[in-house]
Amino acid sequence: MVDLTTNCAGIVSPNPFWLASAPPANSGAQIQRAFEAGWGGAVWKTLGQPIQNVSSRFGAVGYRGTAAVGFNNIELITDRPLEVNFREIYETKKKFPKHAVVVSLMVETEAEWKEIIARAEDAGADGLELNFGCPHGMCERGMGSAVGQEPKVNERITGWVMKYAKKPVLVKLTPNVSDILPHGMAAKRGGANGVSLINTIKSIIGVDLDTFTPMPVVAGQSTNGGYCGSAVRPIALHMVGALARHREFGLPISGIGGVTNWRDAVEFLLLGASNVQVCTEVMLRGYRIVEDMIEGLSQYMEEKGFKSVQDMVGKAVPRFSEWGNLDMNYETVAKIDAAKCIGCQLCLVACHDGAHQCIHPSKDSAVRVPVVDEAECVGCNLCQIVCPVDGCITMAKVENGFPPASWNEHLSQGAKLRPKKGAH
């Protein structure tokens, strides 16, 4: 048996899967159904001065038959009265005392922060999440990413909150910056107990080619929205890992961005997140997806010998390095399994047009299995990526006789690098 209990900045939940602050966490009835389905926690849809949302609000990008590899929204914070939200928070926490109920907040002045913090905590919130990431609508009003993109403002407002908050505080960071480190460190200087990231990425999902209007369309116009879904996971993983490996950061992280299954969640945990938050996949497939997430995570932990989720957190961080530290003398080449090859030639085309011209047709016209010129192969992996048959192409290590040597070592110590390929 494994223990899925997690503790993120003092917020305890029965498993690491939380609903992110978004439409799936818009009401007490929804969150209670999610908890019944198995979710360990939920971050309530952002509370502040209720607004009027627009119609329509969502857009998506499909890829190779998927419904939405990327998702876009122009929805803002709650449009329901605060009194209703706080009553439902109280009812939800009373019904599910062991589940984590975190309340996302976004207001402007210190006085407003003081008041809404007190009301959220009085309603039973286990923690608070400061929405410093919304990239549309609210940022034009001086909130959301307008705060998250300015470290000094982030630090100042976080400091306001920490004067009044009695419960743990997570600062939700925006990805709409060139380097996440100054913004994470600003939250730490402000006294935050932890951070959550990433929020959505400023984007335009597409343009209607008939009406010439960006999407989603609102009465013949549109605006930039927030991009999310599985397409943003690589960006989120990088930013989570960048904070986790920074020696001076050291705060708990709630990972967000493109989690669609248990494997995605494990990647976030291994790169330093204490738990994960999910939004888009729930919008596309419903609350029941958490059942597979819990089962898959449990089986993975048993197979790897992890007894608790905390045992996994950060396991991949020591292997996340800078390019200049990578072993330049490590060498691989592509190997094609003739028994599995279906002769589609996709690897040949990709290599010739998009890589290093080391895969060629067989000299025997009756044989459709391509041939790899190993002397020219640079091990770029493109052929393996485009191959439609699992396990047909593998990247095999070459014993070339050169000792490990990084680029930094080559520059500073004169370490010898193996000869370059692709010189034909």
C-alpha positions as CSV (number, residue, x, y, z in Angstrom):
1,M,0.0,0.0,0.0
2,V,1.2,3.5,-0.8
3,D,0.2,6.8,1.0
4,L,-1.1,9.4,-1.4
5,T,-1.6,12.1,1.3
6,T,0.1,15.3,0.3
7,N,1.1,18.5,2.2
8,C,1.6,21.6,0.1
9,A,2.8,24.5,2.1
10,G,0.7,23.3,5.1
11,I,-2.4,22.4,3.1
12,V,-3.1,18.7,3.5
13,S,-5.2,16.7,1.1
14,P,-5.9,12.9,0.7
15,N,-4.2,12.8,-2.7
16,P,-2.2,15.2,-4.9
17,F,-4.9,15.9,-7.4
18,W,-6.6,19.3,-7.1
19,L,-9.1,21.1,-9.3
20,A,-7.5,24.3,-10.5
21,S,-9.3,27.7,-10.0
22,A,-11.5,27.7,-13.1
23,P,-15.0,26.7,-14.3
24,P,-14.8,23.2,-12.8
25,A,-14.4,24.8,-9.4
26,N,-17.0,27.5,-9.8
27,S,-19.6,26.4,-7.2
28,G,-20.0,24.3,-4.1
29,A,-22.2,21.7,-5.9
30,Q,-19.5,21.2,-8.5
31,I,-16.6,20.8,-6.0
32,Q,-18.6,18.5,-3.8
33,R,-19.3,16.2,-6.8
34,A,-15.6,16.4,-7.6
35,F,-14.7,15.3,-4.1
36,E,-17.1,12.4,-4.3
37,A,-15.4,11.4,-7.5
38,G,-12.0,11.3,-5.7
39,W,-10.3,14.7,-6.1
40,G,-8.2,15.5,-3.1
41,G,-8.6,19.3,-3.2
42,A,-9.9,22.2,-5.1
43,V,-9.0,25.8,-5.7
44,W,-12.2,27.8,-5.8
45,K,-12.8,29.9,-8.9
46,T,-11.2,33.3,-8.2
47,L,-13.2,35.6,-5.9
48,G,-13.2,39.4,-6.1
49,Q,-15.6,42.0,-7.1
50,P,-18.0,39.8,-9.2
51,I,-18.0,40.7,-12.9
52,Q,-20.1,40.2,-16.0
53,N,-18.5,37.6,-18.3
54,V,-18.9,37.5,-22.1
55,S,-20.3,35.0,-24.6
56,S,-18.7,33.1,-26.2
57,R,-15.6,32.4,-24.0
58,F,-13.7,29.3,-25.1
59,G,-11.7,28.2,-28.1
60,A,-9.5,25.2,-28.9
61,V,-6.8,23.8,-31.2
62,G,-7.1,20.2,-32.3
63,Y,-4.3,18.0,-33.6
64,R,-4.4,14.7,-35.3
65,G,-7.9,13.9,-34.2
66,T,-7.7,15.2,-30.6
67,A,-10.5,17.4,-29.4
68,A,-8.2,20.0,-28.0
69,V,-4.5,19.8,-27.6
70,G,-4.6,23.5,-26.8
71,F,-7.4,25.4,-25.1
72,N,-8.1,29.1,-24.8
73,N,-10.5,31.1,-22.6
74,I,-11.5,34.7,-22.2
75,E,-13.5,34.1,-19.0
76,L,-12.7,36.2,-16.0
77,I,-13.3,35.7,-12.2
78,T,-16.5,34.8,-10.5
79,D,-19.7,36.3,-11.8
80,R,-21.7,35.1,-8.7
81,P,-22.3,37.1,-5.5
82,L,-19.6,36.7,-2.9
83,E,-22.1,35.9,-0.2
84,V,-23.2,32.9,-2.2
85,N,-19.6,31.7,-2.8
86,F,-18.7,32.0,0.9
87,R,-21.8,30.2,2.0
88,E,-21.0,27.3,-0.4
89,I,-17.3,27.2,0.8
90,Y,-18.6,26.8,4.3
91,E,-21.0,24.0,3.3
92,T,-18.4,22.2,1.2
93,K,-15.8,22.3,3.9
94,K,-18.3,21.1,6.5
95,K,-19.3,18.2,4.3
96,F,-15.7,17.3,3.3
97,P,-13.5,18.2,6.3
98,K,-10.5,16.1,5.1
99,H,-10.4,17.6,1.6
100,A,-8.4,20.7,0.8
101,V,-10.5,23.8,0.0
102,V,-8.3,26.6,-1.2
103,V,-9.8,30.0,-2.2
104,S,-8.4,32.0,-5.1
105,L,-8.5,35.7,-4.5
106,M,-8.0,38.9,-6.7
107,V,-8.7,42.4,-5.5
108,E,-6.9,45.7,-5.7
109,T,-6.4,47.7,-2.4
110,E,-4.9,46.6,0.9
111,A,-8.2,47.2,2.6
112,E,-9.9,44.9,0.1
113,W,-7.4,42.2,0.6
114,K,-7.8,42.4,4.4
115,E,-11.6,42.1,4.1
116,I,-11.7,39.3,1.6
117,I,-9.1,37.2,3.4
118,A,-11.0,37.4,6.6
119,R,-14.2,36.4,4.8
120,A,-12.6,33.4,3.0
121,E,-10.9,32.1,6.2
122,D,-14.1,32.6,8.2
123,A,-15.9,30.5,5.6
124,G,-13.5,27.6,6.2
125,A,-10.7,27.9,3.6
126,D,-7.7,25.7,4.2
127,G,-5.5,28.1,2.3
128,L,-5.5,31.0,-0.1
129,E,-4.2,31.3,-3.6
130,L,-3.4,34.8,-4.9
131,N,-4.3,35.1,-8.6
132,F,-1.3,37.1,-10.0
133,G,-1.6,35.4,-13.4
134,C,-4.8,36.1,-15.3
135,P,-3.6,37.4,-18.7
136,H,-6.8,39.0,-20.0
137,G,-9.5,41.3,-18.8
138,M,-8.3,41.7,-15.2
139,C,-4.7,42.7,-16.1
140,E,-6.1,45.7,-18.0
141,R,-7.6,46.7,-14.6
142,G,-4.3,46.5,-12.8
143,M,-4.8,43.0,-11.4
144,G,-3.9,39.5,-12.5
145,S,-0.7,39.3,-14.7
146,A,-0.3,43.1,-14.3
147,V,0.8,42.2,-10.7
148,G,2.5,38.9,-11.6
149,Q,4.8,40.5,-14.2
150,E,6.2,43.1,-11.8
151,P,8.3,41.5,-9.0
152,K,8.1,44.6,-6.8
153,V,4.3,44.7,-7.0
154,N,4.1,40.9,-6.5
155,E,6.2,41.3,-3.3
156,R,4.3,44.3,-2.0
157,I,0.8,42.7,-2.4
158,T,2.0,39.4,-1.1
159,G,3.3,41.2,1.9
160,W,-0.1,42.8,2.5
161,V,-1.7,39.4,2.4
162,M,0.7,37.9,4.8
163,K,-0.1,40.6,7.4
164,Y,-3.7,39.4,7.6
165,A,-3.7,35.7,6.5
166,K,-3.8,33.0,9.1
167,K,-4.0,30.2,6.6
168,P,-1.2,29.1,4.2
169,V,-0.8,31.4,1.1
170,L,0.1,30.3,-2.4
171,V,1.1,32.9,-5.0
172,K,-0.1,31.8,-8.5
173,L,2.6,32.9,-10.9
174,T,2.2,34.0,-14.5
175,P,4.1,32.4,-17.3
176,N,4.0,35.6,-19.4
177,V,7.6,36.5,-18.4
178,S,11.0,35.7,-19.8
179,D,12.4,34.2,-16.6
180,I,10.2,32.8,-13.8
181,L,12.9,33.1,-11.1
182,P,12.6,36.8,-10.2
183,H,8.9,36.3,-9.8
184,G,9.1,33.3,-7.6
185,M,11.7,35.0,-5.5
186,A,9.5,38.1,-5.2
187,A,6.7,35.9,-3.8
188,K,9.2,34.4,-1.3
189,R,10.4,37.9,-0.2
190,G,6.7,38.8,0.3
191,G,6.4,35.9,2.8
192,A,4.4,33.5,0.8
193,N,4.2,29.9,2.1
194,G,4.4,28.5,-1.5
195,V,3.6,29.1,-5.1
196,S,1.4,27.6,-7.8
197,L,2.3,27.7,-11.5
198,I,1.7,28.1,-14.3
199,N,-1.3,30.3,-15.0
200,T,-2.5,30.6,-18.6
201,I,-0.4,32.0,-21.5
202,K,-1.5,35.1,-23.3
203,S,-2.7,34.0,-26.7
204,I,-5.0,34.2,-29.7
205,I,-6.4,30.8,-30.5
206,G,-7.1,31.5,-34.2
207,V,-8.9,33.6,-36.8
208,D,-12.2,32.9,-38.6
209,L,-11.2,33.0,-42.2
210,D,-14.6,34.0,-43.4
211,T,-15.4,36.9,-41.0
212,F,-11.7,37.8,-40.4
213,T,-12.4,37.8,-36.6
214,P,-10.1,36.3,-34.0
215,M,-11.7,33.5,-31.9
216,P,-13.7,33.0,-29.8
217,V,-16.1,35.6,-31.3
218,V,-18.0,38.1,-29.2
219,A,-20.4,40.1,-31.4
220,G,-17.9,40.4,-34.3
221,Q,-14.8,41.0,-32.1
222,S,-12.5,39.2,-29.8
223,T,-9.4,39.6,-27.6
224,N,-6.4,37.8,-26.4
225,G,-7.1,35.0,-23.9
226,G,-5.4,32.5,-21.7
227,Y,-3.8,29.4,-23.4
228,C,-3.8,26.1,-21.5
229,G,-4.3,22.4,-22.0
230,S,-1.7,19.7,-22.8
231,A,0.1,21.9,-25.2
232,V,1.5,24.1,-22.4
233,R,2.8,21.3,-20.2
234,P,6.4,21.5,-21.5
235,I,6.4,25.2,-20.5
236,A,4.9,24.5,-17.1
237,L,7.4,21.7,-16.4
238,H,10.3,24.0,-17.3
239,M,9.1,26.8,-15.0
240,V,8.4,24.4,-12.1
241,G,11.8,22.7,-12.5
242,A,13.6,26.1,-12.7
243,L,12.2,27.2,-9.4
244,A,12.6,23.8,-7.7
245,R,16.3,23.6,-8.6
246,H,17.1,27.2,-7.5
247,R,19.1,27.0,-4.3
248,E,17.6,30.1,-2.7
249,F,14.0,29.4,-3.6
250,G,13.0,26.4,-1.4
251,L,9.2,27.0,-1.3
252,P,6.6,24.3,-1.9
253,I,5.2,24.3,-5.4
254,S,1.7,23.4,-6.7
255,G,2.2,22.4,-10.3
256,I,-0.3,23.4,-13.0
257,G,-0.4,23.2,-16.8
258,G,-1.5,20.5,-19.1
259,V,-2.0,17.6,-16.7
260,T,-4.2,15.1,-18.5
261,N,-3.3,11.8,-16.8
262,W,-1.2,10.2,-14.0
263,R,2.0,10.2,-16.1
264,D,1.8,14.0,-16.5
265,A,1.2,14.4,-12.8
266,V,4.3,12.3,-12.0
267,E,6.4,14.4,-14.2
268,F,5.4,17.5,-12.2
269,L,6.1,15.7,-8.9
270,L,9.5,14.5,-10.1
271,L,10.4,18.1,-11.1
272,G,9.6,19.4,-7.7
273,A,5.9,20.0,-7.4
274,S,4.2,18.8,-4.1
275,N,0.9,18.3,-5.9
276,V,-0.9,19.1,-9.2
277,Q,-3.9,21.1,-10.3
278,V,-6.1,20.2,-13.2
279,C,-8.5,22.3,-15.2
280,T,-8.7,21.7,-19.0
281,E,-8.9,17.9,-19.0
282,V,-11.8,18.1,-16.5
283,M,-13.6,20.5,-18.8
284,L,-13.1,18.1,-21.7
285,R,-13.7,14.8,-20.0
286,G,-15.3,15.4,-16.6
287,Y,-14.4,14.7,-12.9
288,R,-14.2,10.9,-13.3
289,I,-10.7,11.2,-14.9
290,V,-9.3,11.4,-11.3
291,E,-10.1,7.7,-10.8
292,D,-7.5,6.7,-13.5
293,M,-5.1,9.2,-12.1
294,I,-5.2,7.8,-8.6
295,E,-4.9,4.2,-9.9
296,G,-2.1,5.0,-12.2
297,L,-0.1,7.0,-9.6
298,S,-0.6,4.2,-7.0
299,Q,0.7,1.5,-9.3
300,Y,3.6,3.6,-10.4
301,M,4.6,4.2,-6.8
302,E,4.4,0.6,-6.0
303,E,6.5,-0.4,-8.9
304,K,9.2,2.2,-8.1
305,G,9.1,1.5,-4.3
306,F,7.8,4.9,-3.3
307,K,5.9,4.7,-0.1
308,S,4.6,8.3,-0.1
309,V,4.1,11.1,-2.6
310,Q,6.8,13.1,-0.8
311,D,9.3,10.4,-1.6
312,M,8.9,11.3,-5.3
313,V,9.0,15.1,-5.1
314,G,12.1,16.5,-6.8
315,K,13.7,13.2,-7.9
316,A,14.4,14.6,-11.4
317,V,15.7,18.0,-10.2
318,P,19.4,16.9,-9.9
319,R,19.3,15.8,-13.5
320,F,17.9,19.1,-14.8
321,S,21.1,21.0,-15.8
322,E,22.3,23.7,-18.1
323,W,23.2,23.0,-21.7
324,G,26.9,23.7,-21.1
325,N,27.0,20.9,-18.5
326,L,25.8,18.2,-20.8
327,D,28.2,15.4,-22.0
328,M,29.3,16.4,-25.5
329,N,31.0,13.1,-26.0
330,Y,27.9,11.0,-25.3
331,E,26.8,9.5,-28.7
332,T,23.8,7.6,-30.0
333,V,22.7,6.4,-33.4
334,A,19.4,5.3,-34.8
335,K,18.7,1.5,-35.2
336,I,15.8,0.3,-37.3
337,D,14.1,-3.0,-36.5
338,A,13.5,-4.6,-39.9
339,A,11.0,-7.0,-38.4
340,K,8.8,-4.1,-37.2
341,C,9.4,-1.7,-40.1
342,I,6.3,-1.2,-42.3
343,G,8.2,0.6,-45.1
344,C,6.3,3.9,-44.8
345,Q,9.5,5.9,-45.4
346,L,8.5,8.7,-43.0
347,C,11.8,8.5,-41.2
348,L,13.7,8.8,-44.5
349,V,11.8,11.9,-45.6
350,A,12.1,13.5,-42.1
351,C,15.8,12.8,-42.0
352,H,16.5,14.1,-45.5
353,D,14.3,17.2,-45.3
354,G,14.4,18.1,-41.6
355,A,17.5,16.6,-40.1
356,H,20.9,15.3,-41.1
357,Q,20.6,13.2,-44.3
358,C,21.8,10.0,-42.8
359,I,18.9,7.6,-43.6
360,H,18.7,6.3,-47.2
361,P,16.7,4.0,-49.3
362,S,17.9,0.4,-49.5
363,K,20.1,-0.3,-52.6
364,D,17.9,-3.3,-53.1
365,S,14.7,-2.0,-54.7
366,A,12.7,-4.9,-53.3
367,V,13.5,-3.9,-49.7
368,R,11.5,-1.0,-48.3
369,V,13.4,-0.9,-44.9
370,P,15.6,2.3,-45.0
371,V,19.3,2.1,-44.1
372,V,21.0,4.2,-41.5
373,D,24.4,5.6,-42.3
374,E,25.7,5.3,-38.7
375,A,28.9,7.2,-39.5
376,E,26.7,10.3,-40.3
377,C,23.9,9.8,-37.8
378,V,24.0,12.4,-35.1
379,G,21.3,10.8,-32.9
380,C,18.9,13.6,-33.1
381,N,15.8,11.4,-32.5
382,L,13.6,12.9,-35.3
383,C,13.3,9.5,-37.1
384,Q,12.0,7.9,-33.8
385,I,9.5,10.7,-33.3
386,V,7.9,10.4,-36.7
387,C,7.9,6.6,-36.8
388,P,4.3,5.3,-36.5
389,V,5.4,1.9,-35.0
390,D,6.3,1.7,-31.4
391,G,9.7,0.3,-30.8
392,C,10.7,0.1,-34.5
393,I,13.4,2.8,-34.2
394,T,15.6,3.0,-31.1
395,M,18.6,5.2,-30.2
396,A,21.5,3.1,-29.3
397,K,24.5,4.3,-27.4
398,V,27.9,4.2,-29.2
399,E,31.0,3.3,-27.3
400,N,33.3,5.8,-29.0
401,G,36.3,5.8,-26.6
402,F,36.0,9.5,-25.6
403,P,35.7,10.3,-21.9
404,P,32.7,12.4,-20.7
405,A,33.3,16.1,-21.4
406,S,31.0,19.1,-21.2
407,W,31.2,22.2,-23.3
408,N,32.1,24.2,-20.1
409,E,34.9,21.8,-19.4
410,H,36.1,22.0,-23.0
411,L,36.3,25.8,-22.7
412,S,37.9,26.0,-19.3
413,Q,40.1,22.9,-19.2
414,G,40.7,22.0,-22.9
415,A,38.8,18.8,-22.6
416,K,38.8,16.9,-25.9
417,L,35.5,16.6,-27.8
418,R,34.8,13.8,-30.3
419,P,34.8,14.8,-34.0
420,K,31.6,16.4,-35.3
421,K,29.4,14.4,-37.7
422,G,27.4,15.6,-40.6
423,A,30.4,17.1,-42.5
424,H,29.5,15.5,-45.8
